[in-house]
Amino acid sequence: RLVEGGVLLVDDYGQLEGATRAVDEYLAAQGVTMMLTRLDSQGCVGIKPPQRG
């Protein structure tokens, strides 16, 4: 579970189709929209925003 303000670190996102799909499917299943920022050639980071309600 990723709490609001939690940090998601991802390896190989955008580099390997399976890794990209897994992250996209996880975020969709959780109902989370977040911007992922590239850290280097293989890693990226995102911060879960607060829910609007």
Biopython code that builds the backbone (N, CA, C, O; Angstrom):
import numpy as np
from Bio.PDB.StructureBuilder import StructureBuilder

atoms = [
    (1, "ARG", "N", (0.850, -1.170, 0.000)),
    (1, "ARG", "CA", (0.000, 0.000, 0.000)),
    (1, "ARG", "C", (0.893, 1.229, 0.000)),
    (1, "ARG", "O", (1.864, 1.308, 0.753)),
    (2, "LEU", "N", (0.558, 2.174, -0.841)),
    (2, "LEU", "CA", (1.309, 3.425, -0.934)),
    (2, "LEU", "C", (0.439, 4.540, -0.369)),
    (2, "LEU", "O", (-0.623, 4.838, -0.916)),
    (3, "VAL", "N", (0.881, 5.153, 0.716)),
    (3, "VAL", "CA", (0.102, 6.202, 1.376)),
    (3, "VAL", "C", (0.285, 7.536, 0.653)),
    (3, "VAL", "O", (1.231, 7.710, -0.115)),
    (4, "GLU", "N", (-0.624, 8.471, 0.904)),
    (4, "GLU", "CA", (-0.496, 9.813, 0.338)),
    (4, "GLU", "C", (0.846, 10.396, 0.753)),
    (4, "GLU", "O", (1.217, 10.333, 1.925)),
    (5, "GLY", "N", (1.566, 10.956, -0.191)),
    (5, "GLY", "CA", (2.895, 11.488, 0.069)),
    (5, "GLY", "C", (3.984, 10.436, 0.008)),
    (5, "GLY", "O", (5.167, 10.753, 0.134)),
    (6, "GLY", "N", (3.583, 9.162, -0.189)),
    (6, "GLY", "CA", (4.551, 8.077, -0.294)),
    (6, "GLY", "C", (5.349, 8.174, -1.585)),
    (6, "GLY", "O", (4.863, 8.682, -2.596)),
    (7, "VAL", "N", (6.569, 7.683, -1.536)),
    (7, "VAL", "CA", (7.474, 7.750, -2.682)),
    (7, "VAL", "C", (7.553, 6.383, -3.348)),
    (7, "VAL", "O", (7.777, 5.369, -2.687)),
    (8, "LEU", "N", (7.368, 6.367, -4.658)),
    (8, "LEU", "CA", (7.459, 5.145, -5.451)),
    (8, "LEU", "C", (8.723, 5.231, -6.301)),
    (8, "LEU", "O", (8.849, 6.115, -7.149)),
    (9, "LEU", "N", (9.654, 4.315, -6.071)),
    (9, "LEU", "CA", (10.870, 4.223, -6.882)),
    (9, "LEU", "C", (10.721, 3.034, -7.815)),
    (9, "LEU", "O", (10.367, 1.937, -7.384)),
    (10, "VAL", "N", (10.992, 3.255, -9.086)),
    (10, "VAL", "CA", (10.768, 2.218, -10.091)),
    (10, "VAL", "C", (12.023, 2.058, -10.944)),
    (10, "VAL", "O", (12.632, 3.041, -11.367)),
    (11, "ASP", "N", (12.396, 0.813, -11.189)),
    (11, "ASP", "CA", (13.528, 0.508, -12.057)),
    (11, "ASP", "C", (13.001, -0.007, -13.392)),
    (11, "ASP", "O", (12.024, -0.755, -13.426)),
    (12, "ASP", "N", (13.627, 0.379, -14.462)),
    (12, "ASP", "CA", (13.337, -0.102, -15.820)),
    (12, "ASP", "C", (12.027, 0.411, -16.410)),
    (12, "ASP", "O", (11.614, -0.076, -17.462)),
    (13, "TYR", "N", (11.350, 1.382, -15.771)),
    (13, "TYR", "CA", (10.115, 1.938, -16.328)),
    (13, "TYR", "C", (10.453, 2.673, -17.625)),
    (13, "TYR", "O", (11.339, 3.528, -17.653)),
    (14, "GLY", "N", (9.749, 2.334, -18.679)),
    (14, "GLY", "CA", (10.021, 2.928, -19.982)),
    (14, "GLY", "C", (11.133, 2.227, -20.740)),
    (14, "GLY", "O", (11.354, 2.505, -21.919)),
    (15, "GLN", "N", (11.832, 1.324, -20.074)),
    (15, "GLN", "CA", (12.916, 0.577, -20.710)),
    (15, "GLN", "C", (12.485, -0.846, -21.052)),
    (15, "GLN", "O", (12.823, -1.376, -22.111)),
    (16, "LEU", "N", (11.736, -1.451, -20.138)),
    (16, "LEU", "CA", (11.250, -2.813, -20.344)),
    (16, "LEU", "C", (9.726, -2.801, -20.348)),
    (16, "LEU", "O", (9.094, -2.286, -19.425)),
    (17, "GLU", "N", (9.150, -3.368, -21.388)),
    (17, "GLU", "CA", (7.695, -3.350, -21.544)),
    (17, "GLU", "C", (6.980, -3.943, -20.334)),
    (17, "GLU", "O", (5.982, -3.388, -19.875)),
    (18, "GLY", "N", (7.476, -5.054, -19.815)),
    (18, "GLY", "CA", (6.830, -5.703, -18.678)),
    (18, "GLY", "C", (6.855, -4.842, -17.427)),
    (18, "GLY", "O", (5.873, -4.793, -16.686)),
    (19, "ALA", "N", (7.964, -4.165, -17.186)),
    (19, "ALA", "CA", (8.071, -3.289, -16.013)),
    (19, "ALA", "C", (7.122, -2.104, -16.146)),
    (19, "ALA", "O", (6.442, -1.735, -15.189)),
    (20, "THR", "N", (7.080, -1.519, -17.317)),
    (20, "THR", "CA", (6.187, -0.387, -17.565)),
    (20, "THR", "C", (4.739, -0.802, -17.393)),
    (20, "THR", "O", (3.961, -0.098, -16.748)),
    (21, "ARG", "N", (4.371, -1.934, -17.961)),
    (21, "ARG", "CA", (2.992, -2.423, -17.858)),
    (21, "ARG", "C", (2.618, -2.704, -16.405)),
    (21, "ARG", "O", (1.523, -2.354, -15.965)),
    (22, "ALA", "N", (3.522, -3.332, -15.664)),
    (22, "ALA", "CA", (3.238, -3.666, -14.263)),
    (22, "ALA", "C", (2.983, -2.410, -13.433)),
    (22, "ALA", "O", (2.050, -2.379, -12.631)),
    (23, "VAL", "N", (3.792, -1.390, -13.615)),
    (23, "VAL", "CA", (3.604, -0.139, -12.867)),
    (23, "VAL", "C", (2.299, 0.528, -13.279)),
    (23, "VAL", "O", (1.524, 0.951, -12.422)),
    (24, "ASP", "N", (2.048, 0.625, -14.575)),
    (24, "ASP", "CA", (0.815, 1.253, -15.062)),
    (24, "ASP", "C", (-0.422, 0.515, -14.554)),
    (24, "ASP", "O", (-1.401, 1.146, -14.156)),
    (25, "GLU", "N", (-0.382, -0.815, -14.568)),
    (25, "GLU", "CA", (-1.524, -1.603, -14.093)),
    (25, "GLU", "C", (-1.726, -1.435, -12.590)),
    (25, "GLU", "O", (-2.863, -1.346, -12.127)),
    (26, "TYR", "N", (-0.644, -1.390, -11.830)),
    (26, "TYR", "CA", (-0.745, -1.191, -10.378)),
    (26, "TYR", "C", (-1.379, 0.161, -10.073)),
    (26, "TYR", "O", (-2.312, 0.247, -9.274)),
    (27, "LEU", "N", (-0.876, 1.210, -10.705)),
    (27, "LEU", "CA", (-1.413, 2.547, -10.447)),
    (27, "LEU", "C", (-2.881, 2.637, -10.849)),
    (27, "LEU", "O", (-3.679, 3.243, -10.135)),
    (28, "ALA", "N", (-3.246, 2.043, -11.978)),
    (28, "ALA", "CA", (-4.643, 2.054, -12.420)),
    (28, "ALA", "C", (-5.529, 1.298, -11.437)),
    (28, "ALA", "O", (-6.623, 1.761, -11.111)),
    (29, "ALA", "N", (-5.076, 0.151, -10.963)),
    (29, "ALA", "CA", (-5.860, -0.650, -10.021)),
    (29, "ALA", "C", (-6.057, 0.080, -8.696)),
    (29, "ALA", "O", (-7.075, -0.098, -8.028)),
    (30, "GLN", "N", (-5.077, 0.903, -8.318)),
    (30, "GLN", "CA", (-5.160, 1.668, -7.074)),
    (30, "GLN", "C", (-5.902, 2.989, -7.264)),
    (30, "GLN", "O", (-6.183, 3.692, -6.293)),
    (31, "GLY", "N", (-6.220, 3.326, -8.519)),
    (31, "GLY", "CA", (-6.886, 4.595, -8.805)),
    (31, "GLY", "C", (-5.977, 5.793, -8.582)),
    (31, "GLY", "O", (-6.437, 6.875, -8.218)),
    (32, "VAL", "N", (-4.683, 5.591, -8.803)),
    (32, "VAL", "CA", (-3.694, 6.641, -8.550)),
    (32, "VAL", "C", (-3.189, 7.209, -9.872)),
    (32, "VAL", "O", (-2.809, 6.470, -10.781)),
    (33, "THR", "N", (-3.193, 8.531, -9.958)),
    (33, "THR", "CA", (-2.563, 9.213, -11.081)),
    (33, "THR", "C", (-1.368, 9.961, -10.527)),
    (33, "THR", "O", (-1.515, 10.820, -9.658)),
    (34, "MET", "N", (-0.201, 9.641, -11.019)),
    (34, "MET", "CA", (0.995, 10.342, -10.540)),
    (34, "MET", "C", (1.967, 10.539, -11.684)),
    (34, "MET", "O", (2.032, 9.735, -12.614)),
    (35, "MET", "N", (2.714, 11.611, -11.601)),
    (35, "MET", "CA", (3.745, 11.887, -12.580)),
    (35, "MET", "C", (5.018, 11.177, -12.134)),
    (35, "MET", "O", (5.449, 11.320, -10.990)),
    (36, "LEU", "N", (5.607, 10.422, -13.032)),
    (36, "LEU", "CA", (6.877, 9.755, -12.750)),
    (36, "LEU", "C", (7.995, 10.574, -13.387)),
    (36, "LEU", "O", (7.925, 10.931, -14.563)),
    (37, "THR", "N", (9.014, 10.865, -12.604)),
    (37, "THR", "CA", (10.138, 11.675, -13.058)),
    (37, "THR", "C", (11.372, 10.795, -13.191)),
    (37, "THR", "O", (11.728, 10.058, -12.272)),
    (38, "ARG", "N", (12.016, 10.883, -14.343)),
    (38, "ARG", "CA", (13.199, 10.075, -14.610)),
    (38, "ARG", "C", (14.356, 10.517, -13.716)),
    (38, "ARG", "O", (14.643, 11.708, -13.596)),
    (39, "LEU", "N", (15.016, 9.536, -13.088)),
    (39, "LEU", "CA", (16.189, 9.802, -12.253)),
    (39, "LEU", "C", (17.483, 9.618, -13.034)),
    (39, "LEU", "O", (18.432, 10.389, -12.889)),
    (40, "ASP", "N", (17.498, 8.580, -13.865)),
    (40, "ASP", "CA", (18.655, 8.278, -14.695)),
    (40, "ASP", "C", (18.153, 7.473, -15.884)),
    (40, "ASP", "O", (16.965, 7.529, -16.202)),
    (41, "SER", "N", (19.018, 6.736, -16.539)),
    (41, "SER", "CA", (18.603, 6.016, -17.745)),
    (41, "SER", "C", (17.645, 4.867, -17.466)),
    (41, "SER", "O", (16.996, 4.380, -18.392)),
    (42, "GLN", "N", (17.537, 4.415, -16.210)),
    (42, "GLN", "CA", (16.675, 3.271, -15.927)),
    (42, "GLN", "C", (15.689, 3.480, -14.797)),
    (42, "GLN", "O", (14.724, 2.723, -14.692)),
    (43, "GLY", "N", (15.886, 4.461, -13.957)),
    (43, "GLY", "CA", (15.025, 4.619, -12.789)),
    (43, "GLY", "C", (14.164, 5.863, -12.856)),
    (43, "GLY", "O", (14.501, 6.841, -13.524)),
    (44, "CYS", "N", (13.046, 5.806, -12.151)),
    (44, "CYS", "CA", (12.192, 6.977, -12.027)),
    (44, "CYS", "C", (11.541, 6.977, -10.650)),
    (44, "CYS", "O", (11.549, 5.971, -9.940)),
    (45, "VAL", "N", (10.983, 8.119, -10.291)),
    (45, "VAL", "CA", (10.384, 8.303, -8.977)),
    (45, "VAL", "C", (9.056, 9.041, -9.139)),
    (45, "VAL", "O", (8.894, 9.873, -10.031)),
    (46, "GLY", "N", (8.120, 8.719, -8.262)),
    (46, "GLY", "CA", (6.844, 9.425, -8.216)),
    (46, "GLY", "C", (6.420, 9.573, -6.770)),
    (46, "GLY", "O", (6.768, 8.745, -5.929)),
    (47, "ILE", "N", (5.668, 10.628, -6.475)),
    (47, "ILE", "CA", (5.137, 10.850, -5.135)),
    (47, "ILE", "C", (3.619, 10.815, -5.233)),
    (47, "ILE", "O", (3.019, 11.541, -6.026)),
    (48, "LYS", "N", (3.003, 9.959, -4.413)),
    (48, "LYS", "CA", (1.552, 9.813, -4.465)),
    (48, "LYS", "C", (0.900, 11.095, -3.955)),
    (48, "LYS", "O", (1.141, 11.514, -2.823)),
    (49, "PRO", "N", (0.076, 11.712, -4.793)),
    (49, "PRO", "CA", (-0.583, 12.956, -4.383)),
    (49, "PRO", "C", (-1.737, 12.680, -3.420)),
    (49, "PRO", "O", (-2.225, 11.552, -3.340)),
    (50, "PRO", "N", (-2.173, 13.707, -2.691)),
    (50, "PRO", "CA", (-3.341, 13.531, -1.824)),
    (50, "PRO", "C", (-4.590, 13.298, -2.666)),
    (50, "PRO", "O", (-4.698, 13.799, -3.785)),
    (51, "GLN", "N", (-5.523, 12.539, -2.121)),
    (51, "GLN", "CA", (-6.786, 12.305, -2.817)),
    (51, "GLN", "C", (-7.634, 13.557, -2.746)),
    (51, "GLN", "O", (-7.651, 14.268, -1.740)),
    (52, "ARG", "N", (-8.328, 13.807, -3.825)),
    (52, "ARG", "CA", (-9.258, 14.935, -3.831)),
    (52, "ARG", "C", (-10.623, 14.416, -3.443)),
    (52, "ARG", "O", (-11.037, 13.345, -3.886)),
    (53, "GLY", "N", (-11.298, 15.148, -2.644)),
    (53, "GLY", "CA", (-12.589, 14.628, -2.246)),
    (53, "GLY", "C", (-13.386, 15.653, -1.624)),
    (53, "GLY", "O", (-14.520, 15.393, -1.220)),
]
sb = StructureBuilder()
sb.init_structure("model")
sb.init_model(0)
sb.init_chain("A")
sb.init_seg("    ")
for serial, (resi, resn, name, xyz) in enumerate(atoms, 1):
    if name == "N":
        sb.init_residue(resn, " ", resi, " ")
    sb.init_atom(name, np.array(xyz, "f"), 0.0, 1.0, " ", f" {name:<3s}", serial, name[0])
structure = sb.get_structure()
